[in-house]
Amino acid sequence: REGKLTFADIVTRNETMATVLRTARKAAASTIPVLIEGESGVGKELMARAIHGSGERASKPFVAGNCGAIPDNLVESILFGHEKGAFTGAVKTTEGKIEQAKGGTLFLDEIGDVPLPLQVKLLRFLQERVIERIGGRKTIPVDVRIVCATHQDVDAMVASGNFREDLYYRLAEIVVRIPSLAERAGDATVLAKHFLHQYAKA
């Protein structure tokens, strides 16, 4: 998973998956936000890395953050950063993942787990392309491409009020849905041979 990946690293003999890859290649040729949907374990981060590695930002940072693995009270600090003294334990000014990805791609896995109050701040960033660190008094412009992923039904979350509709449409300008392995006839064997060959060389 380390290093630059491209679509050549994604092996498939399944026509449905081949169609998905064609959509992803079109996404790589642009800089607009992408939402990757699919069950856990289908390779959403791999797809995000391939989109980054095949696009014009390939030489810039790829920074990943799993929103579902970060405690709610830390999500804002980890994404937006904080100034020294902003809260107890903030002993130095720290850049968040958005700033760390400047010029490149920020991959936000499990975007559906972002708390509603923080969704407002994320929406503002997408609209204005500036951030404010926690405890900061100035806005910081950041040029970064956003690629998100989720295993959840975001449409249902929007309908139930658990995810902002305006944020959803900002994030889902291109949607790439990765089918489960069960839907990808023939891929299990191809993948097994691919990894056997790969690790045999190590």
C-alpha positions in Angstrom: 0.0 0.0 0.0 3.0 2.3 0.2 4.3 4.3 -2.7 2.6 5.6 -5.8 -0.1 3.3 -7.2 -1.9 3.5 -10.6 -4.7 1.6 -12.2 -2.2 -1.0 -13.5 -2.0 -2.2 -9.9 -5.6 -3.1 -9.8 -6.2 -6.5 -11.4 -9.6 -7.7 -12.7 -11.2 -9.9 -15.2 -14.7 -8.9 -14.3 -16.6 -6.6 -16.7 -18.5 -4.8 -13.9 -15.1 -3.9 -12.2 -13.7 -2.9 -15.6 -16.5 -0.4 -16.0 -15.8 0.9 -12.5 -12.1 1.3 -13.5 -13.1 3.3 -16.6 -15.1 5.7 -14.3 -12.2 6.0 -11.9 -9.8 6.8 -14.8 -12.1 9.7 -15.8 -12.1 10.8 -12.2 -8.3 10.8 -12.1 -8.2 13.1 -15.1 -10.1 15.8 -13.1 -9.6 17.4 -9.7 -13.2 17.4 -8.5 -14.2 15.5 -5.3 -14.8 11.8 -5.6 -16.9 9.5 -3.4 -16.0 5.8 -3.4 -18.7 3.5 -2.2 -18.3 -0.2 -1.3 -18.3 -2.8 1.4 -15.4 -3.0 3.9 -12.4 -4.7 2.4 -13.2 -4.2 -1.3 -10.2 -1.9 -1.8 -11.5 1.7 -1.4 -8.2 3.1 -0.3 -6.4 1.3 -3.1 -8.8 2.9 -5.5 -8.2 6.3 -4.0 -4.5 5.8 -4.3 -4.8 4.8 -7.9 -6.9 7.9 -8.7 -4.2 10.1 -7.0 -1.3 8.2 -8.6 -2.8 8.5 -12.1 -3.7 12.2 -11.9 -1.8 15.5 -12.2 -1.2 15.6 -8.4 0.6 12.2 -8.3 3.9 13.9 -7.3 2.3 15.6 -4.3 1.2 14.1 -1.0 -1.5 11.5 -0.5 -2.7 11.8 3.0 -5.3 9.3 4.4 -7.5 9.6 7.5 -10.1 7.2 8.8 -13.0 9.2 10.2 -14.5 6.1 11.8 -11.3 5.4 13.8 -10.9 8.9 15.3 -12.8 9.8 18.5 -15.4 12.5 17.9 -13.6 14.9 20.2 -10.4 14.6 18.2 -11.7 14.7 14.6 -11.6 18.5 14.2 -8.1 18.7 15.5 -6.8 15.9 13.4 -8.4 17.3 10.2 -8.0 21.0 10.7 -5.0 21.2 13.1 -4.7 23.4 16.2 -2.6 26.3 17.6 -0.4 26.0 20.6 -2.4 26.4 23.8 -5.8 25.9 22.0 -6.7 23.3 24.6 -5.1 21.2 27.4 -2.3 19.2 25.9 -1.8 21.4 22.8 1.9 22.1 23.5 2.7 23.1 20.0 1.0 24.3 16.8 0.1 21.3 14.7 -1.0 21.0 11.1 -4.1 18.9 10.4 -4.4 16.3 7.6 -5.9 18.9 5.3 -2.8 21.1 5.4 -0.5 18.0 5.3 -2.1 17.1 1.9 -1.6 20.6 0.5 -1.2 20.3 -3.3 -2.1 16.7 -3.3 -5.0 14.5 -2.3 -6.8 14.0 1.1 -8.5 10.7 1.4 -11.2 10.6 4.1 -12.3 7.0 4.7 -15.7 6.4 6.4 -16.8 9.9 5.7 -20.3 9.0 7.0 -18.9 8.9 10.6 -18.0 12.6 10.6 -20.1 14.3 13.4 -22.8 16.7 12.2 -21.2 19.8 13.8 -17.9 19.1 11.9 -19.8 18.5 8.7 -20.5 22.3 8.7 -16.8 23.1 8.9 -15.9 20.6 6.2 -18.6 22.1 3.9 -17.2 25.6 4.5 -13.7 24.4 3.5 -15.0 22.8 0.3 -16.8 26.0 -0.6 -14.1 28.5 0.3 -10.9 26.4 0.2 -9.7 28.0 3.4 -9.4 26.5 7.0 -9.0 27.8 10.5 -7.0 25.7 13.0 -8.6 25.2 16.4 -7.6 28.3 18.4 -6.5 30.1 15.3 -7.6 33.6 14.3 -6.6 33.6 10.6 -7.8 31.7 7.6 -5.3 29.5 5.7 -5.8 28.8 2.0 -5.3 25.1 1.1 -5.3 23.6 -2.4 -6.2 20.0 -2.0 -8.2 17.4 -3.8 -10.8 15.5 -1.7 -11.5 11.8 -2.2 -13.9 10.2 0.3 -15.1 6.6 0.9 -17.8 4.9 2.9 -19.5 1.5 3.3 -22.7 3.2 4.5 -25.8 4.2 2.5 -25.2 8.0 2.5 -28.5 8.6 0.7 -30.3 7.0 3.6 -28.2 9.0 6.1 -29.2 12.2 4.2 -32.9 11.2 4.4 -32.7 10.6 8.1 -30.9 13.8 8.8 -27.6 12.2 9.9 -25.6 13.6 6.9 -25.9 17.1 5.4 -27.4 17.0 1.9 -25.3 20.0 0.7 -22.1 18.4 1.9 -23.0 15.1 0.2 -23.5 16.8 -3.1 -20.2 18.6 -2.7 -18.4 15.3 -2.0 -20.1 13.1 -4.6 -19.5 15.0 -7.8 -18.1 11.7 -9.1 -19.3 8.4 -7.5 -17.2 5.3 -7.9 -19.0 2.2 -6.5 -16.7 -0.8 -6.0 -18.6 -4.1 -6.2 -18.1 -6.8 -3.6 -15.8 -9.7 -4.5 -19.0 -11.9 -4.6 -20.2 -9.7 -7.5 -16.8 -10.0 -9.3 -16.9 -13.4 -10.9 -13.3 -14.6 -11.6 -11.5 -12.0 -9.6 -10.9 -14.1 -6.6 -8.7 -16.5 -8.6 -6.9 -13.6 -10.4 -6.2 -11.8 -7.1 -4.9 -15.0 -5.5 -2.5 -15.6 -8.3 -1.4 -11.9 -8.4 -0.5 -11.9 -4.7 1.1 -15.3 -4.8 3.3 -14.1 -7.6 4.0 -10.8 -5.8 5.1 -12.4 -2.5 7.0 -15.1 -4.2 9.4 -12.4 -5.6 9.9 -10.9 -2.2 
